[in-house]
Amino acid sequence: MEDLLTLPFFTDAQRSFARELDVNARQHDWPDPDAGDDAQALLDALKALGKVGVLKHAASEPWSMRTNVLAREVLAYHAGIADLAWAMQALGAVPLLIAGDDEQKRILPDAIAGKLCLGFAITEPDAGSDLSKLNLRAERVGDDYILRGEKHLVSNVGVADYFVLFARTSDERRGVSAFLLDTTLPGLSFEQQRPISPHPLGRIVCDNVKLPASALIGNEGDGMGIALGTLGRMRTTVAAAANGFARRALDECLKHAKRRQMFGKTLAEMPIAQGILAEMRARLDASRLLTYRAAYEFDGGKQRIPLQAGVAKWQSTENAQWIIDKALQLAGGVGALHGSIFERLYREIRPLRIYEGASEVQQLVIASEMLKE
């Protein structure tokens, strides 16, 4: 990643951080969630991240977008499970950084050390991109809230110690509040769902769960703002993860093309393959530059960057899908075998075109911001 790392988007400290993390990630033997126990793989990856100190950038202030973008690009390049562990810890921590009180923030040091596992529970069967459709209820009863309803497609189900959970506290469109949910509370049940790229994912069912009022993050009705603020930070880092996956695919594809013999020459010597490789590089560079620009502007004081983040996330995830697809195509049949690096990347990239706002939602956001100008 040295080619673009030297550009003036970054400080010397950030460059050193990326290089050191790359060395550590390259040397670490990351667990394989495809081997069977995806929950243990997630927890092992989380502990490894805690030991190298990378989680402090995800779960403490000041929150540097450039540092976190570099972290996700490096981790995604080396291991999808490492990137996922980082992302979910950040999603669980950022709402507390935005609006949590001192008592709620006491869990963050253990989260930074990888000793506590966090999660972010917002999606429901009838509420995805449209957060105004959330139905899980949090009814105030005396000094407590009673939770009724369910979430699904929630990462870290079965392994998280705490979730930041979003629930409806009034019938107003924005009557959503955020809560810090201890996963040991009575009335909670969890059901596993199986994603295409293995990791702990599932449903959370709340059957009259009694939650103390102290679990409320911020004030009633702040949930929509907290959710959008969190996703606004994370969106650019999703672009960085996509870039990490795509960069790995291009590197592996180049190695394969140089050694693959076909019709008396290597695949790399064939003009049709060279054209594909050239476009892969151009798309990757464009995506990385868009991502670094968004991170640079966020750190420069623009705490709200919907246009820049939307462009970066949309283009990076779509380009990464194209790059990985072409890499698998050039790899041929062996690329489609379960367990190949190309097959793994193919499964890992697909959800990123949906997470933190699908590509089509990003297009709407981008157009809306342009029309305001």
C-alpha positions in Angstrom: 0.0 0.0 0.0 3.1 2.2 0.0 2.2 3.9 -3.3 -0.7 5.9 -2.0 0.4 5.9 1.7 3.1 8.5 0.9 0.5 11.1 -0.3 -0.1 14.1 1.9 -3.4 12.8 3.2 -1.6 11.2 6.1 0.8 12.2 8.9 4.0 10.4 9.6 2.5 8.8 12.7 -0.4 7.4 10.6 2.0 6.0 8.0 4.0 4.3 10.8 0.8 2.9 12.3 -0.2 1.4 9.0 3.2 -0.2 8.3 3.5 -1.6 11.8 -0.1 -3.0 11.7 0.6 -4.6 8.3 3.7 -6.4 9.7 1.8 -7.6 12.7 -1.2 -8.7 10.7 1.0 -10.5 8.1 2.8 -12.4 10.9 -0.3 -13.4 12.8 -2.0 -16.8 12.2 -5.6 -15.6 12.0 -8.3 -18.1 12.8 -10.4 -19.5 10.0 -14.2 -19.1 10.6 -14.8 -21.5 7.7 -13.1 -24.3 9.8 -16.2 -24.7 11.9 -16.4 -22.5 15.0 -17.0 -19.0 13.7 -17.8 -17.7 17.2 -14.5 -18.8 18.6 -12.7 -17.4 15.5 -14.3 -14.0 16.1 -13.3 -14.0 19.8 -9.7 -15.1 19.0 -9.4 -12.3 16.4 -10.7 -9.8 18.9 -8.2 -10.8 21.5 -5.4 -10.5 18.9 -6.5 -7.0 18.0 -6.6 -6.1 21.7 -3.0 -7.3 22.1 -1.6 -5.2 19.3 -3.5 -2.1 20.5 -5.4 -1.3 17.3 -8.9 -1.2 19.0 -8.0 1.9 21.0 -8.4 3.9 17.7 -11.9 2.4 17.2 -13.2 2.9 20.8 -11.7 6.1 22.1 -11.5 9.8 21.4 -10.1 11.6 19.6 -11.5 9.4 16.8 -9.3 9.7 13.7 -11.0 8.6 10.5 -7.7 8.4 8.7 -6.2 6.0 11.3 -9.3 3.9 11.3 -9.5 3.8 7.5 -5.9 2.5 7.4 -6.7 0.0 10.1 -9.6 -1.5 8.2 -7.8 -1.6 4.9 -4.8 -3.5 6.4 -6.9 -5.9 8.4 -9.3 -6.7 5.5 -6.3 -7.4 3.3 -5.0 -10.0 5.6 -8.1 -11.6 7.2 -11.8 -10.9 6.9 -12.5 -12.1 10.4 -10.0 -9.5 11.8 -11.7 -6.8 9.9 -15.1 -7.9 11.2 -13.9 -8.1 14.8 -12.6 -4.5 14.5 -15.8 -3.2 12.8 -18.2 -4.7 15.3 -16.2 -3.4 18.3 -16.2 0.1 16.7 -20.0 -0.1 16.0 -20.6 -0.9 19.6 -18.2 1.7 21.0 -18.9 4.8 18.8 -22.5 5.3 20.2 -21.0 5.5 23.7 -18.4 8.0 22.5 -21.1 10.1 20.9 -23.7 10.1 23.8 -22.8 7.6 26.5 -22.3 8.7 30.2 -19.3 8.0 32.3 -20.8 4.8 33.8 -21.6 3.4 30.4 -18.1 4.2 29.1 -16.5 2.1 31.8 -16.8 -0.9 29.6 -14.6 0.7 26.9 -11.2 -0.1 28.4 -12.0 -3.8 28.4 -13.4 -3.5 24.9 -10.2 -1.9 23.8 -8.2 -4.7 25.3 -10.4 -7.3 23.5 -11.7 -8.7 26.8 -15.3 -7.6 26.1 -17.1 -8.1 22.9 -19.5 -5.5 21.6 -22.3 -5.3 19.0 -24.7 -3.0 17.3 -28.4 -4.2 17.1 -30.5 -2.0 14.8 -31.9 -4.1 11.9 -35.3 -5.7 12.1 -37.3 -7.9 9.7 -39.3 -4.9 8.5 -36.7 -2.2 9.1 -33.4 -2.0 7.2 -32.4 1.2 5.5 -35.5 3.0 6.7 -34.9 3.4 10.5 -38.3 5.1 11.0 -39.8 1.6 10.6 -38.2 0.2 13.8 -40.8 -1.7 15.8 -39.0 -3.2 18.8 -40.6 -1.4 21.8 -39.0 0.0 24.9 -41.8 0.9 27.3 -41.0 3.0 30.4 -42.4 1.4 33.5 -41.3 3.2 36.7 -37.4 3.1 36.8 -37.2 0.5 34.1 -37.8 -0.1 30.4 -39.5 -3.2 29.1 -38.3 -4.5 25.8 -40.6 -6.4 23.4 -39.7 -7.4 19.9 -36.9 -8.7 17.8 -33.8 -7.8 15.8 -32.2 -9.8 13.1 -29.1 -9.9 11.0 -27.2 -8.8 14.0 -23.4 -9.6 14.1 -21.8 -11.0 17.2 -25.0 -12.7 18.4 -24.0 -15.4 20.8 -20.6 -13.8 21.6 -21.3 -10.2 22.5 -21.3 -9.1 26.1 -23.1 -5.9 25.3 -25.1 -4.6 22.4 -26.0 -1.0 21.6 -29.7 -1.6 20.8 -32.2 0.8 19.2 -35.8 0.6 20.2 -39.0 2.7 19.8 -39.9 4.7 22.8 -42.7 6.7 21.2 -44.9 6.6 18.1 -43.3 9.6 16.5 -41.3 9.0 13.3 -38.1 9.7 15.1 -39.2 8.3 18.5 -36.2 5.9 18.7 -33.8 5.6 21.6 -30.5 3.8 22.1 -29.8 1.5 25.0 -26.7 -0.4 26.3 -28.0 -4.0 26.5 -26.3 -6.5 28.8 -26.7 -9.8 27.0 -27.1 -11.7 30.3 -30.5 -10.2 31.2 -33.5 -12.5 31.7 -35.9 -12.6 28.8 -33.3 -12.4 26.0 -33.0 -15.2 23.6 -30.7 -15.6 20.6 -31.1 -17.5 17.3 -28.3 -18.1 14.8 -28.5 -17.1 11.2 -25.9 -18.2 8.6 -24.3 -15.6 6.4 -22.5 -16.4 3.2 -19.2 -15.3 4.9 -19.2 -17.2 8.2 -19.3 -15.2 11.5 -21.7 -15.1 14.4 -24.9 -13.6 13.1 -28.5 -13.9 14.3 -31.7 -12.8 15.9 -32.2 -11.2 19.2 -35.7 -11.8 20.7 -36.8 -9.6 23.6 -39.6 -11.1 25.7 -40.4 -8.6 28.4 -36.8 -7.8 29.1 -36.5 -5.5 32.0 -33.8 -2.9 31.3 -32.8 -0.3 34.0 -33.3 3.4 33.0 -29.5 3.8 33.4 -29.1 1.8 30.2 -30.5 4.6 28.1 -27.8 6.3 26.0 -28.4 10.0 25.9 -32.0 11.0 26.1 -35.2 9.5 24.8 -35.6 10.2 21.1 -31.8 10.6 20.6 -31.5 7.2 19.0 -31.9 8.2 15.4 -29.2 10.8 15.7 -26.9 8.4 17.5 -27.5 5.7 14.9 -26.9 8.1 12.0 -23.8 9.6 13.6 -22.4 6.1 14.2 -23.1 4.9 10.7 -21.8 8.2 9.3 -18.4 7.5 10.9 -18.4 3.9 9.9 -19.4 4.3 6.3 -16.0 5.5 5.1 -14.3 2.6 7.0 -16.5 0.1 5.1 -15.0 1.6 1.9 -11.6 1.0 3.3 -12.4 -2.6 4.1 -13.6 -3.1 0.5 -10.3 -1.6 -0.7 -8.4 -4.0 1.5 -10.2 -7.0 0.0 -9.8 -5.7 -3.5 -6.1 -5.0 -3.0 -5.6 -8.6 -1.8 -7.5 -9.9 -4.8 -5.3 -7.9 -7.2 -2.0 -9.0 -5.6 -3.1 -12.7 -5.6 -4.3 -12.3 -9.2 -1.0 -10.9 -10.3 0.9 -13.7 -8.7 -1.3 -16.3 -10.4 -1.1 -14.6 -13.8 2.7 -14.5 -13.7 3.0 -18.3 -13.1 0.0 -19.7 -15.0 1.1 -21.2 -18.3 -1.3 -21.2 -21.2 -0.7 -21.8 -24.9 3.0 -21.4 -24.6 3.0 -18.2 -22.5 2.0 -17.0 -19.1 -1.5 -15.6 -18.5 0.2 -12.3 -17.7 1.6 -12.0 -21.2 -1.8 -12.2 -22.8 -3.3 -8.8 -23.9 -6.8 -9.6 -22.7 -5.5 -10.4 -19.2 -3.3 -7.3 -19.2 -6.3 -5.1 -20.0 -8.3 -6.6 -17.1 -5.3 -6.2 -14.7 -4.9 -2.6 -15.8 -8.6 -1.8 -15.1 -8.4 -3.6 -11.8 -5.5 -1.3 -10.8 -7.3 1.9 -12.0 -10.5 1.1 -10.1 -8.6 0.2 -7.0 -6.6 3.4 -7.0 -9.7 5.5 -7.6 -11.5 3.8 -4.7 -8.6 4.3 -2.3 -8.2 8.0 -3.3 -11.9 8.6 -2.7 -11.8 6.9 0.7 -8.7 8.8 1.8 -10.3 12.1 0.7 -13.4 11.4 2.8 -11.2 10.5 5.8 -9.0 13.6 5.4 -12.0 15.9 5.2 -13.6 14.3 8.3 -10.4 14.7 10.3 -10.1 18.3 9.0 -13.2 19.3 10.9 -16.1 18.2 8.7 -17.8 15.9 11.1 -20.7 15.4 8.6 -19.5 14.2 5.2 -22.5 12.4 3.6 -21.5 13.2 0.0 -17.8 12.3 0.4 -18.5 9.2 2.5 -21.3 8.1 0.2 -19.2 8.4 -2.9 -16.3 6.5 -1.3 -18.5 3.7 0.1 -20.5 3.2 -3.1 -17.6 3.3 -5.5 -15.2 1.3 -3.3 -17.6 -1.6 -2.6 -18.8 -1.8 -6.2 -15.3 -1.6 -7.6 -14.1 -4.2 -5.1 -16.9 -6.5 -6.2 -15.8 -6.1 -9.9 -12.1 -6.5 -9.1 -12.6 -9.7 -7.1 -15.0 -11.1 -9.7 -12.4 -10.5 -12.4 -9.6 -12.0 -10.2 -11.7 -15.2 -9.7 -12.3 -15.3 -13.5 -8.6 -15.1 -14.3 -7.9 -17.7 -11.7 -10.2 -20.1 -13.6 -11.7 -23.2 -12.0 -9.4 -23.3 -9.0 -10.6 -19.8 -8.1 -14.1 -21.1 -7.6 -13.0 -24.0 -5.3 -14.2 -23.6 -1.7 -11.2 -22.5 0.3 -9.4 -20.6 -2.4 -8.4 -17.0 -1.6 -10.6 -15.8 -4.5 -13.6 -17.7 -3.4 -13.2 -16.4 0.2 -12.9 -12.8 -1.0 -15.9 -13.3 -3.3 -18.1 -14.2 -0.3 -16.6 -11.5 1.9 -17.1 -8.5 -0.4 -20.7 -9.1 -1.3 -22.3 -8.0 2.0 -20.3 -4.7 2.1 -22.4 -3.4 -0.8 -25.4 -3.5 1.7 -23.8 -2.8 5.1 -24.0 0.8 6.4 -26.3 1.8 3.6 -26.7 -0.1 0.3 -25.2 1.2 -2.9 -28.6 2.4 -4.1 -29.1 4.3 -0.8 -25.7 6.0 -1.2 -26.8 7.2 -4.7 -29.9 8.8 -3.2 -27.7 10.5 -0.5 -25.2 11.7 -3.0 -27.8 13.2 -5.2 -29.6 14.8 -2.3 -26.4 16.5 -1.1 -25.6 17.7 -4.7 -29.0 19.2 -5.1 -28.5 21.2 -1.8 -25.4 22.9 -3.2 
